[in-house]
Structure formats: C-alpha cells, structure tokens
C-alpha cells in the first residue's frame, strides 16, 4: 500500500562525553525535578544533553529517559540507545524508559522489538498517549494501517491527547485517498496542537494542499498565509499563494507575493531551489490538456527574453507543446517593447501574429493562450 508519510526533520549534532566524567559523577539518585522536563518540553534538547548527560549515575530512570530522548531528537541513536539502557536498568517500572526504547528500536528498523517496548510502556502506564502513538508508528512500518489507526485514535482519547496522533490519523486517511476525512482531521489537529510548532507547520501544509486540490482557493490561501507566518522564507508557499490569488482573480494580492519572490531572487535566496529561474503562477485546463503557466524573473528592457512559458501536458503527463511569451524591445529601447507568442511542438516552432504591450494583463494573455491551444488562433509562420 502506497503511504504518504511525512517525516519530521531534526537537526543533527553528536555529543560526546568523557569516561572520567562518568566515573566522577555522584552516586546518589536525584529525585526527578521539573528542570529537565521543562527543557525537554521547550525542545531544548542540546541543553538537556549538556546539563544532564555527564552525570548518569545521579539521574533517575525518568530523567535518564529524557536524556536518551533528547539524543534521539538530536539524531544521535548511539547515545540514545546507551542512555535508555541505563534508564531501563535503573527501573523496570519506568513507562517513559520503555517508550523511548521503542522509539530507538523502531528508528533502527527493529519494529518487532519496538512493539514489545511500547506494549510494556502501556502496561505500566495505560494512559500514556505517546506510547500508543509509538505503537501506531510500528504498525505503519509494518503497513498495517488499520491497527495503526486504532492506536492513534486511542492516543487522542486521553487528557491531554497526543498532538501527533491527530496528524497521523489524517496521514492515514490521505494515504487511502480519503481526502475529505483527512482534511477534517487535519483541521482538528491544527486546533489541538499547542507545543509542537514543527508539527503545526506540517499540518498547515497538508490543509493548504488539500484545500487547493479541492479548488477551495480562499481556504488554501488562508492556510498558506498562516504557514508563511511561521516560515517567512518558505518561498514555495509564496508561489502557491500567487496561484491561489490568480485563481481568485485577486491579482493585486498575487502581485504582492510575486514581489516577495522577485526580491528573494535578487537577493540570491532562490539559487538552490527549483524556483531559481521561474515560478508557477497558474494551472488550468484546455480539454484535453492540462496547462501550467510559469513566469520568469528576468526583467531586461534592452534585450529579448522569454517572460512566460506555458507547458501543455497530455493525459499521459507528457509535454505536448510549449508556448513562449517573448519580450522584444523597441528599436530605440525607450518607447517600450512588446510581447510575441510562439509555440514549439516536436521540432517545429510556430509563430503567432498578435503582439501584447509590456503591461499586458494576465487575463488577456491567458485567454489568447487558450485560443492557441484549442486551435482558434492559427500561426502566421513556422520553421
């Protein structure tokens, strides 16, 4: 079964400690405090490691589990495994220890071992929502989405519920092409998520994408705008906002987001992206073709250049033809140039007679392109 599982990204940092510091640590068990939990809940995983990793013998099983989980989120599975073994050794009744052990085992590809660890955590603490999420993740790895869904739903029934569980329920519905239910769950997840901002961003992305695919461009734009509020350098979302407002006919708002992309281009922020030369401004259909409209950043007024490209796709997802809108400067380079339209199909280039002024509105240009694709407009020459 094809799955659409979105993996959260974590920063990588390897934290080493000396054997000498381990041997010199205090021998007594420190009663768990809110300090390490507070750091962990804020996502300050490096601080957890720096402040607590050097004194494992003085930590409780719970706090050792927090250190192990911090290493896990720092993508250091070796130290995560080391500390979680210490936690389990210190107490066989620590639910968090078995939960984190399951996380490490699942990440290492040992799904069956992870399943046993999560089940031990649940046996110790039956209302441990995250342990049910971990068990759900195991069943996802085993491609048993029915059991995964059962565990994720259970994780939402506790107080407080698991934030991730709502999201994963939506992911499973989406993987089954049940996009309406997926969208409803993603909206619920959006309302429930308070701590995990990375997860919230992922949920917003899924809401925006599905709303756009449903043709509900106002709601899609709302989600994308909330998304860029968290990620102001998410230029792909600016591209989607341009598309949303073009669809809605709100060209001033589309232009505002175009300006952000143009500025990012001038500042070199797009060099390593797939929108480094152009970006998609519209998608529409001219039966039987799907058409994708792109705008290039180039703005030269003294040299000819291609400003817009319309890719005409057939039912097989292949390019049937490409239509170019090319700017040609005036002879004196002062009175303003014009746009000319050409089409390439196979090895033949077709030239069309109508020209457009430099400030042509997109609606006029698109209408003409539609006529070119449908054959209402015929070329004046070819080569």
N, C-alpha and C positions, 0 to 999 in steps of 0.2 A: 504494500500500500504506500502510495507516494505521500510523504509527510511534508508539511510546511512548518518546520520547527525553527523558531527564531532564537538564535543563541546569543545571550548577553555577552558583551565584551568586557574583559577585565584587564587592568594594567599589570604588566609583568615586572617583578623585582625579586631578586634572590637574596635572602637574608641569611647570613652565616653567623654562627656564634662559636666561641672557643670552648674546648673541653674544660679548661681551667675554670671558667666562669660557672660552668655547670657544677663542678665539684665543690666550689666555694659557696654555693647557694645555701640559704637557710634550710634546715631540715624540717621545721615545723610546718604544718598545713595552715595556710592563711584562710580565714573564713571569707567566703565569697563577698565581694563588695560590689557596689554599683559602678565603680570606676571603669573596669574592663568592659562591662556590658554597655556602659554609656558610650565609650569609644567605639565599640563594635557597632552599636545601633546607628551611630553617625557615619558609618562607613570609613572610619579612620583605621584601616587595617594595618597600615605601616606603623602607626603609633602603638597599636596593640602589641605588635611584634617587638618593637623597640623597648617598650616599657616592661613587658612581662616574659618574653621568651627566655631571657637569661637566667631565670630562677624557677625552673620547672618543679623542683622538689618542694618549693614553698607554696605551690598553687594547688587549689582544689581540683577535683575532676572536672567540675563545670568550667572553671577558668582555663584549664588546660585545653578543654574542648573549644573555647573561644579562640585561644591562640592557634589551635590547629585549623579552625575555620577561617581565621584571618589569613593564614598561609595559603589556604585553599583559594581564597578570593584574590590573593596575590599571585596565583598561578604557580605556586611552589608546592607541588604534590609530594615531594620527598619529605620536606619538613612537616607538611600537613599530616602525612602518614605517621611520622615519628612521634609527633605530639599527641595524636589521637590514640596511639598505642599506649602512651604513658597515662592518658586520661582513663582508658578502659582498665588498665592495670590498677589505677588508684581506686576506682569504684566500679563495681559491676552493676550498680543501680542508677547510673547516670544516663538518663534518656538522651541528653544532648550529645554525649560521647558516642553513642551508637548511631545517632543521626548523622553526625559529622563523619564517622567511619563509613557510613553508607555513601555519603557524598563522594568521598575519596575513592572508594571501591568502584562506584559507578563511573567516575571520571577515568579510572584506569581500565575500564572495559570489563570489569568483573560484576556484571549485572546480577548474577545469582547470589554472590556474596553480599552485594549491596542490599538486595531484597531481604536477606536474613537480618542484616543490621537494622534496617528501617523497621522491620517487624518487632525486633527486640525493643527498639525505642518506643514503639506504640504500646507494647506490653507493659513497659514501665510507666509510661505516661499516655494513657488512652486519648487525651485531649490535645496532644502535641500536633498541631496543624501542619507544621513544616515536615514532620515525619511522613505524613500522608502524601504531601507533595513529592517528597523524595521517592516514595513507593510508586507514585504515579509516573515519575520520570523513568523509573526502572521499566515499567510496563510500556512506556513509549519506546524505550530502547529495544524492547522485545517485540515491538509492533503490535501489542495488544492494547488498542486504544479504548476498548470497552472497559477493561479493568483500570486503565489509566484514568478514564473519565470518572469512574466510580470513586477512586481515591481523591481526585481533585475536588469533586463535589463535596466529599466528606470534609475536606480541608477548609471549605468555605462555611461550614456549619458551626464552627467554633467561634468563641468570643475571646480575643479578636480572631477573625478569619485570616487565612493566608492570602496576601495580596497576589502572589504569583499564581495561586490556584485559579483565580478568576481568569487571568490571562491565558493560562494553559488550556482551560476549557474552551475558550474562544479559538485557540490554535487548532484544537482537535476538530471542532466544528468546521473550521475553514479548510482543514485537510480533507474533509469529507464533502467539500463543495456546498456545505450548508451555510452560506454566507449571511443569510438573514439572522439565524440564531447566533452565529459568530459575532456579528455586529452588535446584537443586543448584549451579549456577554462582555464584549469589549467596552461598551458604554458603562456597564456595571463596574467593570474593573477600573475604569477611569475615575468613577466616583469613590471607589473603595481605597485606591492607592494613596497613601499619605507619606510613606517613608521612602520608598524606592523610586527615585526620580528617573533612573535609567529605564526601569520597567514602565513607568508612566509614558516616557517618550516613545517606547516601542508600541505601547497600546495606542497612543495618538496616531502613530504612523499607520497602524492597521485600520483604525477608524477612517482616517483620511483616504486611504487607498480603496477601501470597500465602498465608501460613500461616492467616491469619484467613479468607480466602475458601475455603480448603480445609477449614475447620471444625476446624483443629488449634489450639484456643484457648490451650492451655498454651504451645506453642511461640511463638505470636503474642505472648502476654504477655511471654515471656522477651525477645523482640526489642524490644518496645516499652519494657520496663523498661531494657534496655541503652541504648536510644535516648535516653530522658529523663535517663540518667546523663550523657550528653554535652550534652543540651539541656534543662536543667531548666525552661525556660519554654516548652517545646513542649506547649501545652495541648491541642492536637488529639490528641496521643499519650496524654495523660491520659484524654481522652474514650474513646479506643479501649481503654485498659486497663479502664475501667469496663465497657465492653461485653464484653471478654474474661472478666472475673471474674463478671459476671452470667451469661454463658453457662455458666461452670464451676460456678455455684451457690455461689461463694465471695463471699458478699455483704459480709462484713466487709472483705475486701480491696477490693471495689468501692467501699465506703463511704469507705475511706481516700483513694482517688483522687477521689471526689466532693468530699471535704473540700478537697482541693487546688484544685479548680475553684471551689468556693464562696469560698474565701479570695482567689483571684485575682479573682473577680468583685467582692468587697467592696473590694479594693484598686484597682479600675479597670483591671486589666490586660487585660480581655477586651473593652473598649469598641469596638475597631476590628476585632474578629474576627466570624466567622459564628456563634460560640457565645456571643455577648454577652448573650443573654436566656435561652437554654436549650441543652441538650446532649443528644445521643442516648445512651440507656442500654441499648437492646436492639433487636434486629431478629429477627423471627420470621415464620412463615408460618401462615396460616389459609386453607386452599385455598378459592378460587384466588387469595387475596390475599397480598401481602407487607405486613407491618406494621412501622412504625418508631415506637419509643417514645421520647418526649422528656420531660425533666424540667426545670422552670423553677427559677431561683434564688430567686424570691420566697418569703418566709417569714412574711408578715404573719399575726398571730393575731387581729386585730380587724376585718379587712375581708375580704370574699370575694375569692378569686383562683383562677385556674387553675394547678394544680400540675403536671399531666401532660397531654400530648397524644399520642394515638396516630393516626398517619396511615395509613389503609388504602388501599394502592395496587393498581390493577388491572393486568392483563397489559400494558397499553399504557403503563404508568408514570405514569398519571394518578391523582389523588386521588379515590377512590370515595366516601370518607366520612372524617370526622374525629371522634374520640372524645375528650371532655374530662373530666378528673377535677378537679372544682372544690371548693375548700375553703370551707366555710361555718362561721363562728364560732358558738359557743353564744350564747344570748341574754344571758347575764351576762358573756360574754367571759372567763370564769375556769375553767369546768368542762371546757373543751376542745371543739373543734368536730368536724366530720365531713366526709367527702368524699362528693360526689354525682357520678353519672356521667350524661353526656348525649352525644348523637351528632347531628352535623349532616351531612345528606345532601341535596345540592341546596340548596333554600331552606327545608327543613323541619328543625326541631330536635326531637329525640326525648328524652324524659326517662325515666330508668330508676329503679326503686323502691329498689333496695338501696343502703345507705349503708355507709361504711367509717370506722373510727376513725382518728384522726390518725396513729397509729403503725402503720398497716397495713403488712404485709409485701408486698414487690413480687410474690412468687409468687401470693399470694391475689388481688391486684389484676389481674395478668396473666390468671389463669385466668378471672376474671369477664369481662374484656375479650374474651377469645377466644370466650366464650359469646355475648356481644353481637354480635360479628362474624358468628358462624355462625348466629345466629338462635335459639339455645336460650333466650336471655333476650329477653323482649319488653318494649317500652317501656310505661310506665303512662300517658303522655300525649304529645302533640306540639303544636307550634304553628308 
